[in-house]
Amino acid sequence: MKQKGYLLGGAAILVSVLVFVVPFAFILLTAVKDRQQAGRLDFSWPDHFPVVQNFLDVVRARDYMLIIAFVNSTILTVGSVTILVIVSAMTAFVLQRRRSRWTGPVNVLVLAGLIIPPAVVPTIWVLQSLGLFRTMSGLILIEVAFGLSFSVLLFRNFLATVPRELDESAIIDGAGPVRLFFGVVFPLLRPIAITVIVVQSVVIFNDFANPLYFLPGDQNATVQLTLYNFQSQYATQYNLLFMNILLITIPPLVMFMVANRRIVAGLTTGAIKG
């Protein structure tokens, strides 16, 4: 049995290396090559390392578009995740604690948000009707809507582990609904809140389709859209393209690695006690 476990563990590590480490190593090697050698798209050691020049070329491209994109992506991510955590936690609290005849239909809507694919054209029409198309506010609402169902389910499963006696004690002490949630319940949701923050931040920061459709324009570009800077119909600067990929991959990668244990802890706590 032990030998079988070692073999399965070794196979898992090998698959992980092939799926994650090898592609990242290829990106890193190509990003530090010159244009001619990078154009071969092979897994070879660079003849020389024009790292600084590649970095400067990427940053300066199209009037420092990458810096503008990082600012836009940061605003989008912070705004979306902040609203998402508060709204989804409050929604999950109501669904978990206050059962009514509306609970069933609302649960169906939450599950539908995970199943039904988004429709681009009707969504653009709605945003245009509200005057939010091509605005950061409109895109933030889109990201919140797309991530709400998943976040509500996570918070609701975790809330099942929070004793109802805490709610009753707070109500006896004179706490109203707002004070009950933000003063008593919400601090207890910290493990799953961190999970939602990290997961949704990575998803929103790396989102390509939604900014492309709902927030067009160079000044509105997010980091994923900067990949177009070095691709054209007839030529691609692979060294700069992969340097760009490397730069926009580092922030979510670091965030995920730092909070990895908290993510696992938040998910397993809800699963074990639920």
N, C-alpha and C positions, 0 to 999 in steps of 0.2 A: 504493500500500500504506500509506504514511504517513497519507494522508487517511482511509483506511478505519479505521486504528488510532485516529486522533483521534476519528472519529465513534463508534466502539465505546466508547472511553473516556468521551466526553461522555455517551453514552447510559447507561453504567453509573453515572456520577456523578448524573445526573438521576434514575434509578431509586432510587438510595440516598437521595437527598434526599427523594423522595416517600414512601419506605417508612419511613425512620427520623427524619429531621429534622422533617418536617411534623407527624407525630403528637406528637413530643416538644414542639414549639412550641405545639401546641394544648393539651397537658396543662399546660404552663407558664402560658399565658395564662389558662386557665380557673381554675387554682389561685390566681391573684392577683386574681380578681374577687369581687364581693359575690354573695350568694346569688341575688338577682333576675336579675342580668345573666348569671351562670353558667348559670342554668336555661334560657337560650335555646339553649345549645350551638352557638353560632356562632363563626366565626373573626374576632372583632372585638377592637379595642383596648379595654382596661378604662377605664371612666369615672373610677374611682379605684382605689387599690391597698391594700386591707385585708390586706396580707401578714402582718403581725404578728398580727392578730386571727385570721385563718384558721389560722395556725400554732399559736397557743395553743389554739384550739378543737379542733384535731385531737389535740394532745398531751393535753389534759385529758379528752377524750371517754372515757366509761365508766371513770372512776377511773384515768386514765393508762394505759389498756390498750396504747397504742402503745409506751410505754417497756417494759412487761412483755414485749410481743411481740418487741421488738428484743433484749432479753436472751435470751429463749427461742430466737430464730432464731440468735443468735450462738453459744450453747451447742450447738445442733443442728448448725450448720455446722462449727464447729471440731472437735467430737467426731467427726462423721461423716467429714470429710475426713482427719483424722489417721489414723483406723483404715483408711480406704479406701486411702490412699497406701501405708501399710506392708504391709497384707495383699495388695493387688494387685501391688505390686512383688515381694514374696516369692513369690507364686504364679507370676507371669510368669518369675521367675528359675528356678524349678524346672521349669516347662514348657519353657523355652528351653534349659536346660543339661543336664537329666537326662531323656533319652528313655527311656520304658519302655512296657510294654503298656497302662498306664493313661493315657498321654498322649492317645491318640485319643479315648477316651470323655470325658476332661476337656475337651478342645477342643470337643467337641460340646456339652457342658453350658455352656461359656462362650458359644458362639454362640447357644445356646438362650436364654440370658439376655437377648440383644438382640432376639430374635424373638418369644418367647412373651409375651403381655401379662400383667401382674400381675392376680391375682384377689383382690378385696377381702375377700369373706366368708371363704374358707379362711384367709387371712392373719390376720384378726382372731381366728379360732378358734385358730390356732397361738399367737398372742400371749396369748390368754386362758389357754390351757393352761400356758404358761410363766410366767404371772403378770406379763406385761410390757405388757398392753394399758393404754392411757392413761398410759404412763410415757415419759419422755424417752429412757430406755435402749432401750425397744422401738422407738421411732421412729428412733433412730440406727441400730439394726440394720437396719431397713427401708431406710433411705437407703443404707447400705453395700451391702446386697444388690442394690438396683436399679442402683447405679453401678459394681458390681464388674466386670461383663463388659467394659464399654467401657474401663475403666481398665487391666484386664489386657491387653487387645489393644494399647493404646498402649505400655505398658511392654514387652511382649514384642517388638513391632516395633523398639523402641529398643535393647533388649538384643541384638538381632541385630547391631548395630553395635559392640558392645563385644567386643574380642578375647578369645578363650578363654585365650590365653597368660597374661593377668593372673590368671585363676583358678588356673592351674597353678603360676605363680610363688608365689602366696600360699600354696597348699597345700604346696609344697616348703619354704617358710619356716616351716611349722608352724601355719598358720591353720586353725581349725576352721570348720564351716559357718556359725556365727553371725558370727564375726569376718570370714570371707570376704565375707559379704553386706554387713554393716553397715560394715566397715572398708575394703573394697576396691571392691565393686560399687555399693553404694547412693550413695556420693558422685558417681559418674560419671553417675548417673541424674538429676542436678539439673535439666537442661533440660526433660525430659519430666515430672519431678515437679512443676515449676512449672506446666506446662500442665495437668496433672491437677488440681492444687490450685485454680487459677483457674476452670477450666471447671466442676468439680464444686461449687465454692463458690457460683458463680452459680446453678447448677441447684438446689442444695439450699436456698439462701437464698430463691429465688423459688418454691419448691415450694408448691403450693396443695392438691392432692388428698390427699397422704399425711398432713399434719397434720390435715386436716379429718376423715379417716376414722379414723386411728389414735391421735390425741391430742386428743380433744374436750375442751371446757371453756374458759371465759374465761381462767383463770389459766395455761392451757397454750397460749394462742393464739400463733401466729407472725405475722410481719408481713403476709403475704398475707391472712390471715383478718380483719385489721382493716378491710379494705375493706367488710365488712358493717356497720360502725359507722354509716355514713351512707347506707345504702340500706334502704328498707322497701317494703312492698307498695303504698303510696299516695304516697309522696314520697321524693325523693332530693336530698340537699344536694350538688350537683355541685361547688361551690367547695371544700368540705371533702373530698369524695371525691377530687378531682384533686390537692389538696394532699397528701393521704395517699399517693396513687400516686407523686407526685413525691418525697416523703421516703423511701419504701421503694425507689425506683428508683436514687437517688443512690449508695448504697454499692456495689452490684455494678457499676454503670456506671463509677464511678471506678476500682474494682479492675481491671475489664476493660481500661480505657484505659491504665492504668499498665503492666500486664503484657502488652499486646497483642503487642509485638515478641517477648517471650520465648515466648509461645504459638506464634507462627508459627515461631520458630527451633526449638522442641522438636519440632513436627510435621514440618517439612521435613527436619530432620537424620535422623530415623528413616526418612523416605520415600526420601531420596537414597541413604543408605548401605545401607538394607535391600534 
